[in-house]
Amino acid sequence: MSSTWGTNIKLSIFGGSHTEAIGVVLDNLPANEKIDLDAVRMQMARRAPGKDKTATTRAEADEPQILSGLLNGITTGAPLAAIIQNTNTRPKDYSLLKTHPRPGHADYTASIRYDGANDIRGGGHFSGRLTACLVFAGAVCRQILERRGVTVGAHALQIGAAKDSAFDPVHVSADVLNALNTRFFAVNEAVAEQAMRDEIENARLDADSIGGVIECAAVGMPAGIGSPMFGGVENILASILYGIPAVKGVEFGAGFGVSALRGSENNDAFYYGEDGHVYTETNHAGGILGGITTGMPIVFRVAVKPTPSIGKIQNTVDLLEKKNDTLTVVGRHDPCIVPRAIPVVEAAAAIALLDMML
């Protein structure tokens, strides 16, 4: 399995939704960096299940147990390793899935890839449960980034038909991002949250689920980070963002909207600011040109699919009897994972940006 990521920082995630624990190792972090574990726990709590009506009722404390790499709250230079216990599992909810793969899940493809040996309990290693490890790693990297002047934040831009106001791609600030990056269900406008909650509740009452879009920004990244072609900022960010199980699309800056523009509209004109630094008047590029940071805010969006585990009867197959069949998914599942995925997207971005800065 390809569960290791990174060039300068090496991130490795292990475990499954219903194993005794899940865990993460971060190798090559800078030594002598102070890590506030309360701030790490706060980020973990934003993602943790069982705390809101929009989320699964599976309750997990998500308390990371540090095994190595941290002494008296300071990174030692050794690999930072942590585990998170799984304490509230119901493996019986998944007993049928060995022969009846869930539509929209990796049950079938994993069965083929791993010759039927895959752990289907809660999705095993394919589960969104493992994003708790990603949030832990991102919470650590976020603190190291902040001491280097880089701030990351995200919000729910859209859920169903409900929309929040987008970031100002030129003027989004650290203050704006810090107002979002400690909140559950982060939005720019309070009225948008209620509209989004209504969309989620309507889906839940219909035994269904709903997806959405998360917008993320990073400010304070210096110009000149990244490389052309295969080592570009977009490449590296996309590679870790697609590690989040529900992400089905990533776009930077104006994204697919550039296809409707002329060059004269899409180009971001340069100018010197009063501080002597180069800026752009607009930011259709999302802070990246030729795979390299421009010094403007990095802005991107991810499309999050609806949770595939829904209460409706769905068509599937019986792999044992080799016939068509139906399936009703049981268990505890999010009607929408967008609110809990916001800190996961921030965490992935923080890990990638620190990897590139190092």
Secondary structure, DSSP 8 states (H G I E B T S, - for coil): ---EE-SSSEEEEE--TTSSEEEEEEES--SS-B--HHHHHHHHHHH-SSSSTTS-S------EEEEESEETTEE-SS-EEEEEE--S--GGGGGGGGTS--TTSSHHHHHHHTTT-S--GGGGGGSGGGHHHHHHHHHHHHHHHHTTT-EEEEEEEEETTEE-----TTT--HHHHHTTTT-SS--SSHHHHHHHHHHHHHHHHTT----EEEEEEEE---TT-S-SGGG-HHHHHHHHHTTSTTEEEEEETTGGGGGGS-HHHH---EEE-TTS-EEES--TTTTEETTEE-SS-EEEEEEE---S--SSEEEEEETTTTEEEEEE--S---S--HHHHHHHHHHHHHHHHHHHH-
